[in-house]
């Protein structure tokens, strides 16, 4: 099922690059966080790369990092390739279903992995598979998005968006940050919470 999301109508330019307004809005605060929590260089796995805007913005802003973008939807790879043009530290994008248990097999190891605005769009079972695979492929994870806190949304906008997702599919919606933390601890990762703009959180993990 195709979800109705705020950026569903992202425009495509003449070069094939899709432009999602949310990616523009959150790129700067996420990049600032990455500068804070990442070492100077490494290999990054990005799940759900979407338009490819973040892959380009973050690889440009982190000159010591090599980027592997991925996405479930093969149709997104055209935009990711277009955004990656001219940046030789972005590897060709790969189709990847990270909601499938064992998805990380054969990918190798990365120094970090990034997930932006994914967990609320998938089921608990898929989210658990995402988190288990991430913990297996990288010692440092950055997971950004909206979350429930003690089972509650934190703004009227979040309440409305969470309700709209549940109306489209009762199995998806915001995940509670404590549930995500518990899943990660099962796989040897503890986390730090970083408050981000628009009531979002960034969950930054480290192995324990």
Phi and psi restraints in degrees (value plus and minus 20) as a CYANA .aco file:
   2 UNK   PHI    -106.4   -66.4
   2 UNK   PSI     102.1   142.1
   3 UNK   PHI    -100.9   -60.9
   3 UNK   PSI     127.0   167.0
   4 UNK   PHI    -108.4   -68.4
   4 UNK   PSI      90.9   130.9
   5 UNK   PHI    -143.4  -103.4
   5 UNK   PSI     140.0   180.0
   6 UNK   PHI     -75.8   -35.8
   6 UNK   PSI     -52.5   -12.5
   7 UNK   PHI    -120.0   -80.0
   7 UNK   PSI      -3.4    36.6
   8 UNK   PHI     -80.3   -40.3
   8 UNK   PSI     -46.6    -6.6
   9 UNK   PHI    -117.5   -77.5
   9 UNK   PSI       9.7    49.7
  10 UNK   PHI     -75.1   -35.1
  10 UNK   PSI     113.0   153.0
  11 UNK   PHI    -100.3   -60.3
  11 UNK   PSI     132.3   172.3
  12 UNK   PHI    -134.5   -94.5
  12 UNK   PSI     110.9   150.9
  13 UNK   PHI    -109.1   -69.1
  13 UNK   PSI    -197.2  -157.2
  14 UNK   PHI     -85.3   -45.3
  14 UNK   PSI     -43.3    -3.3
  15 UNK   PHI    -108.4   -68.4
  15 UNK   PSI     -19.9    20.1
  16 UNK   PHI      70.3   110.3
  16 UNK   PSI     -11.5    28.5
  17 UNK   PHI    -107.3   -67.3
  17 UNK   PSI     103.5   143.5
  18 UNK   PHI    -102.1   -62.1
  18 UNK   PSI     125.2   165.2
  19 UNK   PHI    -140.6  -100.6
  19 UNK   PSI      86.8   126.8
  20 UNK   PHI    -120.3   -80.3
  20 UNK   PSI     101.4   141.4
  21 UNK   PHI     -76.1   -36.1
  21 UNK   PSI     -57.3   -17.3
  22 UNK   PHI     -84.3   -44.3
  22 UNK   PSI     -55.0   -15.0
  23 UNK   PHI     -85.6   -45.6
  23 UNK   PSI     -56.2   -16.2
  24 UNK   PHI     -86.7   -46.7
  24 UNK   PSI     -63.8   -23.8
  25 UNK   PHI     -84.5   -44.5
  25 UNK   PSI     -60.9   -20.9
  26 UNK   PHI    -117.7   -77.7
  26 UNK   PSI     -22.5    17.5
  27 UNK   PHI     -82.3   -42.3
  27 UNK   PSI     -66.7   -26.7
  28 UNK   PHI     -84.2   -44.2
  28 UNK   PSI     -68.2   -28.2
  29 UNK   PHI     -85.9   -45.9
  29 UNK   PSI     -54.3   -14.3
  30 UNK   PHI     -88.7   -48.7
  30 UNK   PSI     -62.2   -22.2
  31 UNK   PHI     -81.7   -41.7
  31 UNK   PSI     -60.5   -20.5
  32 UNK   PHI     -80.2   -40.2
  32 UNK   PSI     -61.0   -21.0
  33 UNK   PHI     -85.1   -45.1
  33 UNK   PSI     -62.9   -22.9
  34 UNK   PHI     -80.4   -40.4
  34 UNK   PSI     -59.7   -19.7
  35 UNK   PHI     -79.4   -39.4
  35 UNK   PSI     -55.3   -15.3
  36 UNK   PHI     -94.6   -54.6
  36 UNK   PSI     -57.2   -17.2
  37 UNK   PHI    -128.0   -88.0
  37 UNK   PSI     -29.5    10.5
  38 UNK   PHI    -123.4   -83.4
  38 UNK   PSI     131.8   171.8
  39 UNK   PHI     -90.1   -50.1
  39 UNK   PSI     153.0   193.0
  40 UNK   PHI     -85.0   -45.0
  40 UNK   PSI     -43.9    -3.9
  41 UNK   PHI    -170.0  -130.0
  41 UNK   PSI     141.7   181.7
  42 UNK   PHI     140.8   180.8
  42 UNK   PSI    -190.6  -150.6
  43 UNK   PHI    -135.2   -95.2
  43 UNK   PSI     107.6   147.6
  44 UNK   PHI    -132.5   -92.5
  44 UNK   PSI     111.4   151.4
  45 UNK   PHI    -120.0   -80.0
  45 UNK   PSI     104.9   144.9
  46 UNK   PHI    -132.3   -92.3
  46 UNK   PSI     103.7   143.7
  47 UNK   PHI    -112.0   -72.0
  47 UNK   PSI     130.3   170.3
  48 UNK   PHI      33.3    73.3
  48 UNK   PSI      35.0    75.0
  49 UNK   PHI     -87.2   -47.2
  49 UNK   PSI     -39.7     0.3
  50 UNK   PHI      42.8    82.8
  50 UNK   PSI    -139.7   -99.7
  51 UNK   PHI     -91.0   -51.0
  51 UNK   PSI     -44.6    -4.6
  52 UNK   PHI      74.3   114.3
  52 UNK   PSI     -21.6    18.4
  53 UNK   PHI     -81.5   -41.5
  53 UNK   PSI     -62.4   -22.4
  54 UNK   PHI     -87.9   -47.9
  54 UNK   PSI     -60.6   -20.6
  55 UNK   PHI     -75.8   -35.8
  55 UNK   PSI     -63.3   -23.3
  56 UNK   PHI     -91.4   -51.4
  56 UNK   PSI     -67.2   -27.2
  57 UNK   PHI     -82.4   -42.4
  57 UNK   PSI     -62.2   -22.2
  58 UNK   PHI     -97.7   -57.7
  58 UNK   PSI     -56.5   -16.5
  59 UNK   PHI     -88.5   -48.5
  59 UNK   PSI     -57.0   -17.0
  60 UNK   PHI     -82.9   -42.9
  60 UNK   PSI     -59.3   -19.3
  61 UNK   PHI    -102.4   -62.4
  61 UNK   PSI     -32.9     7.1
  62 UNK   PHI    -144.2  -104.2
  62 UNK   PSI      58.5    98.5
  63 UNK   PHI     -84.8   -44.8
  63 UNK   PSI     -32.9     7.1
  64 UNK   PHI    -111.8   -71.8
  64 UNK   PSI     -18.7    21.3
  65 UNK   PHI    -129.6   -89.6
  65 UNK   PSI     119.2   159.2
  66 UNK   PHI    -124.4   -84.4
  66 UNK   PSI     115.9   155.9
  67 UNK   PHI    -133.1   -93.1
  67 UNK   PSI     114.0   154.0
  68 UNK   PHI    -137.3   -97.3
  68 UNK   PSI      78.6   118.6
  69 UNK   PHI    -100.5   -60.5
  69 UNK   PSI     128.0   168.0
  70 UNK   PHI    -162.9  -122.9
  70 UNK   PSI     140.3   180.3
  71 UNK   PHI    -180.6  -140.6
  71 UNK   PSI     130.2   170.2
  72 UNK   PHI     -90.1   -50.1
  72 UNK   PSI     -55.6   -15.6
  73 UNK   PHI    -110.9   -70.9
  73 UNK   PSI      94.0   134.0
  74 UNK   PHI     -78.9   -38.9
  74 UNK   PSI     -47.3    -7.3
  75 UNK   PHI     -85.2   -45.2
  75 UNK   PSI     -41.9    -1.9
  76 UNK   PHI     -97.7   -57.7
  76 UNK   PSI     -36.0     4.0
  77 UNK   PHI     -86.0   -46.0
  77 UNK   PSI     -50.0   -10.0
  78 UNK   PHI     -81.6   -41.6
  78 UNK   PSI     -66.2   -26.2
  79 UNK   PHI     -86.8   -46.8
  79 UNK   PSI     -60.5   -20.5
  80 UNK   PHI     -81.3   -41.3
  80 UNK   PSI     -64.3   -24.3
  81 UNK   PHI     -81.5   -41.5
  81 UNK   PSI     -61.0   -21.0
  82 UNK   PHI     -84.8   -44.8
  82 UNK   PSI     -62.8   -22.8
  83 UNK   PHI     -86.8   -46.8
  83 UNK   PSI     -48.9    -8.9
  84 UNK   PHI    -100.9   -60.9
  84 UNK   PSI     -32.3     7.7
  85 UNK   PHI     -75.6   -35.6
  85 UNK   PSI     109.7   149.7
  86 UNK   PHI      67.0   107.0
  86 UNK   PSI     -24.9    15.1
  87 UNK   PHI    -131.9   -91.9
  87 UNK   PSI      81.1   121.1
  88 UNK   PHI     -98.6   -58.6
  88 UNK   PSI     -21.0    19.0
  89 UNK   PHI    -113.7   -73.7
  89 UNK   PSI     -15.8    24.2
  90 UNK   PHI    -123.5   -83.5
  90 UNK   PSI      98.9   138.9
  91 UNK   PHI     -93.7   -53.7
  91 UNK   PSI     139.2   179.2
  92 UNK   PHI     -75.4   -35.4
  92 UNK   PSI     117.0   157.0
  93 UNK   PHI     -86.9   -46.9
  93 UNK   PSI     131.7   171.7
  94 UNK   PHI    -142.3  -102.3
  94 UNK   PSI     123.6   163.6
  95 UNK   PHI     -95.8   -55.8
  95 UNK   PSI     109.0   149.0
  96 UNK   PHI    -168.3  -128.3
  96 UNK   PSI     105.9   145.9
  97 UNK   PHI    -118.3   -78.3
  97 UNK   PSI      70.8   110.8
  98 UNK   PHI     -98.4   -58.4
  98 UNK   PSI     -23.0    17.0
  99 UNK   PHI    -107.9   -67.9
  99 UNK   PSI     -19.2    20.8
 100 UNK   PHI    -117.3   -77.3
 100 UNK   PSI     105.8   145.8
 101 UNK   PHI     -74.4   -34.4
 101 UNK   PSI     115.1   155.1
 102 UNK   PHI      62.9   102.9
 102 UNK   PSI      -8.3    31.7
 103 UNK   PHI     -78.9   -38.9
 103 UNK   PSI     -43.4    -3.4
 104 UNK   PHI     -97.9   -57.9
 104 UNK   PSI     -29.8    10.2
 105 UNK   PHI     -80.0   -40.0
 105 UNK   PSI     109.2   149.2
 106 UNK   PHI      66.2   106.2
 106 UNK   PSI     -25.6    14.4
 107 UNK   PHI     -99.7   -59.7
 107 UNK   PSI     -42.4    -2.4
 108 UNK   PHI      64.3   104.3
 108 UNK   PSI    -188.1  -148.1
 109 UNK   PHI    -130.7   -90.7
 109 UNK   PSI     129.0   169.0
 110 UNK   PHI    -145.9  -105.9
 110 UNK   PSI     142.6   182.6
 111 UNK   PHI    -102.6   -62.6
 111 UNK   PSI     -43.8    -3.8
 112 UNK   PHI    -179.5  -139.5
 112 UNK   PSI     143.3   183.3
 113 UNK   PHI    -159.9  -119.9
 113 UNK   PSI     126.7   166.7
 114 UNK   PHI    -147.0  -107.0
 114 UNK   PSI     115.2   155.2
 115 UNK   PHI    -154.7  -114.7
 115 UNK   PSI     103.1   143.1
 116 UNK   PHI    -140.8  -100.8
 116 UNK   PSI     102.4   142.4
 117 UNK   PHI      34.1    74.1
 117 UNK   PSI      33.9    73.9
 118 UNK   PHI    -139.4   -99.4
 118 UNK   PSI     -65.8   -25.8
 119 UNK   PHI     -80.8   -40.8
 119 UNK   PSI     -51.9   -11.9
 120 UNK   PHI     -95.5   -55.5
 120 UNK   PSI     -29.9    10.1
 121 UNK   PHI    -118.7   -78.7
 121 UNK   PSI     -17.3    22.7
 122 UNK   PHI    -151.5  -111.5
 122 UNK   PSI     149.3   189.3
 123 UNK   PHI     -96.5   -56.5
 123 UNK   PSI     148.3   188.3
 124 UNK   PHI     -80.8   -40.8
 124 UNK   PSI     -60.5   -20.5
 125 UNK   PHI     -83.8   -43.8
 125 UNK   PSI     -63.8   -23.8
 126 UNK   PHI     -86.0   -46.0
 126 UNK   PSI     -60.8   -20.8
 127 UNK   PHI     -82.4   -42.4
 127 UNK   PSI     -59.8   -19.8
 128 UNK   PHI     -82.1   -42.1
 128 UNK   PSI     -59.4   -19.4
 129 UNK   PHI     -86.2   -46.2
 129 UNK   PSI     -60.3   -20.3
 130 UNK   PHI     -78.1   -38.1
 130 UNK   PSI     -69.2   -29.2
 131 UNK   PHI     -88.1   -48.1
 131 UNK   PSI     -59.5   -19.5
 132 UNK   PHI     -83.4   -43.4
 132 UNK   PSI     -63.8   -23.8
 133 UNK   PHI     -86.5   -46.5
 133 UNK   PSI     -61.4   -21.4
 134 UNK   PHI     -79.6   -39.6
 134 UNK   PSI     -65.3   -25.3
 135 UNK   PHI     -81.9   -41.9
 135 UNK   PSI     -46.6    -6.6
 136 UNK   PHI    -101.2   -61.2
 136 UNK   PSI     -44.0    -4.0
 137 UNK   PHI    -123.5   -83.5
 137 UNK   PSI     -33.7     6.3
 138 UNK   PHI    -170.0  -130.0
 138 UNK   PSI     121.9   161.9
 139 UNK   PHI    -100.1   -60.1
 139 UNK   PSI     -36.0     4.0
 140 UNK   PHI    -149.3  -109.3
 140 UNK   PSI     106.4   146.4
 141 UNK   PHI    -142.4  -102.4
 141 UNK   PSI     123.9   163.9
 142 UNK   PHI    -146.1  -106.1
 142 UNK   PSI      94.4   134.4
 143 UNK   PHI    -140.0  -100.0
 143 UNK   PSI      94.5   134.5
 144 UNK   PHI    -134.9   -94.9
 144 UNK   PSI     122.0   162.0
 145 UNK   PHI     137.9   177.9
 145 UNK   PSI    -191.1  -151.1
 146 UNK   PHI    -108.3   -68.3
 146 UNK   PSI     122.3   162.3
 147 UNK   PHI    -159.7  -119.7
 147 UNK   PSI     134.0   174.0
 148 UNK   PHI     -95.4   -55.4
 148 UNK   PSI     129.5   169.5
 149 UNK   PHI    -146.7  -106.7
 149 UNK   PSI      96.1   136.1
 150 UNK   PHI      33.9    73.9
 150 UNK   PSI      20.2    60.2
 151 UNK   PHI      59.5    99.5
 151 UNK   PSI     -15.5    24.5
 152 UNK   PHI    -142.8  -102.8
 152 UNK   PSI     126.3   166.3
 153 UNK   PHI     -95.1   -55.1
 153 UNK   PSI     144.9   184.9
 154 UNK   PHI    -135.2   -95.2
 154 UNK   PSI     -14.6    25.4
 155 UNK   PHI    -177.1  -137.1
 155 UNK   PSI     142.7   182.7
 156 UNK   PHI     -86.4   -46.4
 156 UNK   PSI     -53.7   -13.7
 157 UNK   PHI     -84.3   -44.3
 157 UNK   PSI     -62.9   -22.9
 158 UNK   PHI     -86.2   -46.2
 158 UNK   PSI     -59.2   -19.2
 159 UNK   PHI     -80.3   -40.3
 159 UNK   PSI     -63.0   -23.0
 160 UNK   PHI     -87.8   -47.8
 160 UNK   PSI     -60.9   -20.9
 161 UNK   PHI     -88.3   -48.3
 161 UNK   PSI     -64.0   -24.0
 162 UNK   PHI     -78.3   -38.3
 162 UNK   PSI     -63.6   -23.6
 163 UNK   PHI     -84.9   -44.9
 163 UNK   PSI     -57.9   -17.9
 164 UNK   PHI     -87.6   -47.6
 164 UNK   PSI     -56.2   -16.2
 165 UNK   PHI     -86.5   -46.5
 165 UNK   PSI     -64.7   -24.7
 166 UNK   PHI     -83.8   -43.8
 166 UNK   PSI     -54.1   -14.1
 167 UNK   PHI     -86.3   -46.3
 167 UNK   PSI     -53.5   -13.5
 168 UNK   PHI     -97.9   -57.9
 168 UNK   PSI     -55.2   -15.2
 169 UNK   PHI    -176.5  -136.5
 169 UNK   PSI      87.5   127.5
 170 UNK   PHI     -80.5   -40.5
 170 UNK   PSI     -35.2     4.8
 171 UNK   PHI    -106.2   -66.2
 171 UNK   PSI     -29.2    10.8
 172 UNK   PHI    -130.4   -90.4
 172 UNK   PSI    -194.5  -154.5
 173 UNK   PHI     105.5   145.5
 173 UNK   PSI     159.8   199.8
 174 UNK   PHI     -79.2   -39.2
 174 UNK   PSI     118.4   158.4
 175 UNK   PHI    -116.2   -76.2
 175 UNK   PSI     126.1   166.1
 176 UNK   PHI     -95.7   -55.7
 176 UNK   PSI     115.2   155.2
 177 UNK   PHI     -80.8   -40.8
 177 UNK   PSI     -51.1   -11.1
 178 UNK   PHI     -90.0   -50.0
 178 UNK   PSI     -54.9   -14.9
 179 UNK   PHI     -85.2   -45.2
 179 UNK   PSI     -65.1   -25.1
 180 UNK   PHI     -80.8   -40.8
 180 UNK   PSI     -64.3   -24.3
 181 UNK   PHI     -79.9   -39.9
 181 UNK   PSI     -61.5   -21.5
 182 UNK   PHI     -84.2   -44.2
 182 UNK   PSI     -60.5   -20.5
 183 UNK   PHI     -81.2   -41.2
 183 UNK   PSI     -63.6   -23.6
 184 UNK   PHI     -88.4   -48.4
 184 UNK   PSI     -56.6   -16.6
 185 UNK   PHI     -86.0   -46.0
 185 UNK   PSI     -49.3    -9.3
 186 UNK   PHI     -79.5   -39.5
 186 UNK   PSI     -45.9    -5.9
 187 UNK   PHI    -131.2   -91.2
 187 UNK   PSI       1.9    41.9
 188 UNK   PHI      62.4   102.4
 188 UNK   PSI      -2.4    37.6
 189 UNK   PHI    -134.5   -94.5
 189 UNK   PSI     111.6   151.6
 190 UNK   PHI    -126.1   -86.1
 190 UNK   PSI     148.8   188.8
 191 UNK   PHI    -162.9  -122.9
 191 UNK   PSI     139.7   179.7
 192 UNK   PHI    -134.8   -94.8
 192 UNK   PSI     122.2   162.2
 193 UNK   PHI    -120.9   -80.9
 193 UNK   PSI     112.6   152.6
 194 UNK   PHI    -141.1  -101.1
 194 UNK   PSI     101.0   141.0
 195 UNK   PHI     -89.5   -49.5
 195 UNK   PSI     114.8   154.8
 196 UNK   PHI    -145.1  -105.1
 196 UNK   PSI     147.2   187.2
 197 UNK   PHI     -79.9   -39.9
 197 UNK   PSI     139.4   179.4
 198 UNK   PHI      38.5    78.5
 198 UNK   PSI      16.9    56.9
 199 UNK   PHI      45.5    85.5
 199 UNK   PSI      -4.2    35.8
 200 UNK   PHI    -104.3   -64.3
 200 UNK   PSI     144.9   184.9
 201 UNK   PHI    -145.6  -105.6
 201 UNK   PSI     131.7   171.7
 202 UNK   PHI    -135.5   -95.5
 202 UNK   PSI     103.4   143.4
 203 UNK   PHI    -119.8   -79.8
 203 UNK   PSI      94.5   134.5
 204 UNK   PHI    -129.8   -89.8
 204 UNK   PSI      98.7   138.7
 205 UNK   PHI    -123.7   -83.7
 205 UNK   PSI     139.4   179.4
 206 UNK   PHI    -164.9  -124.9
 206 UNK   PSI     128.7   168.7
 207 UNK   PHI     -94.3   -54.3
 207 UNK   PSI     126.0   166.0
